[in-house]
Amino acid sequence: MPALATIGYEGTTIGALLHTLLEAEVGLLIDVRAVPQSRKPGFSKRQLAAALDEAGIGYVHLQGLGTPKPGRDAVRAGHPERMEVIFGDHMTSDRAQVDLARAKQLVGERAQRPVCLLCFERDHNTCHRRLVAEMIVAETRQSVVHLAVP
């Protein structure tokens, strides 16, 4: 089974992101943003899904795996450790657990090509997508690779 990938789009373009995903042979992108909208051109849900489809990459948005607003605010304020607590509490909700189960299912179904989790933050250490990846691989036992867009 290929590694589970993660990627952030902060400071990049849709073209550079697609290039990085194609180089990594990603077959499915799971959007783990609570709010799949962006001021950055190409990164709102519909535009992103269309660009990925054109590149031959699937797209799924799992809103339940997004960080609640207080968690996003904590990261913006420079306190990712607070976000982790807030996100941990959020992950006990039914919606989050349903979407986590769906993510695990999708990863298992896509054993031939890597699946990649997408969020905004460039640094995976300050982003909840790292935590989602850890929850998935605790069951799947695959490795995690954090992709960086040049």
N, C-alpha and C positions, 0 to 999 in steps of 0.2 A: 504494500500500500504506500502510495507517495506521501510525502510530508504534507501536513496541513500548513497552508501559508496564511500570512496576514499582511495587510498593506494599509498605509495611510496616504491621503492625497494632499495633505497640507503642503503648500508651496510648490505644487506641480501643475501640470496641464493634463487634460484628458488624453492627449496623444502620448505623452510620456508614460502615463499610467497604463494605457493599453499596450504599449511596447513592452513594458516590464512584465505584465501579465502573460503576454504571448511568449516572451522569452522563457518564462517559467512553466509554460505549457498548461496554464490554468484552464480548467474546463467549466468551472462554476464559481461565480463570485457571490458570496453571501454578504449582503449589506446589513451591518449590525448597528446602524444609526437609529436612534429613537425618532429623529426627524430627518427623513431622507431628502431634505432640501439643502441647497447650497447657493451662496452668492457667487461661487466660482463657476464659470461657464463649463457646462458639460457634466456637472456632478449632481444635479438634481435627479431624482428617481427616474423619470421618463427618459430624459436625455441620456443618462448613464446606461439604462437598460437597452436603449436603441443602439448606442455605440458598441456596447458589449455584444449584442446580437449580431451586428454587422461584422464583428471580429471573430464570431464563432464561439463566444463565451456565454454561458447561461447566467441568469441573474435571478436572485431571490432576495426579497427584503423580509427580514425577521425582526419586526419592530420590538417584540418582547425582549430581545437581546440588547436593546439600546440602553444607554445610561440615562436615568431620570435627570431632569433639569438641575436639581441641587448637586448632582455628581458632576455634570458638565461645568457648572459654575465653580466647583471646587478646583477642577483642573485649570480652568482659566485664571483662577486666583493663585495658582502655584502650589496647590495642595492635593496632589494625586493620591496621597494616602487617605484623605477624607473620601475621595471618589470611590476608592476600593471598598470602604465600609458601606457607603450608600449603595453601591452596586451589589455588594454581597446581600444586603437586605432585600433589594429589588429582586434578586434571583430566587428568592423563596416564594415569589408570587406564582399563581397558577399560569398566567400568561407567559411569564419568563420560562417556566418549566416546560410548557408545551413547545415553545419555540426552540428551546435547547434540545429537546428530544427530536424535533424536526431537523435541526442542524446536524445532529449525530446521524440521523437516518440518511440525510443527503450526502454526508461525507462517506458513509458506508456504501452507498449506491454508486458513488463516483470513484471507485477504486482504481480506475485506469488513468485518470488525469487528476491533478491536484485541485483541491477546493481552496479558495482564498477568502478570508474574512476582511471586509473593508470598513474603515472608519476614517475620521478626519486626521487625528494627530499623527504627525510624522514619526515621532518616537513611540514605539510600542510599549516602552516602560511606563509611559504616562497615559496610556490608553486602555480602556476596558477590553478592547479586542484581545489583548494578551490573556486576560482572565477568562474570556469566553473560550479561547483556544485551549487553555489549560483544562477547562471543564470537559471539553470534547475529547482531548487526547487522554484524559484519565480513563476513559472507557475504550477508546479505539487503539491506544498504545502506540500511535504513530508519532513521529517527531514533528516539531514545529519549526518553520522557517519564516523569519520576518523579512519580507521583501522591502527594499528601499528603492524609491524612484529617484533616478539621478536628477 
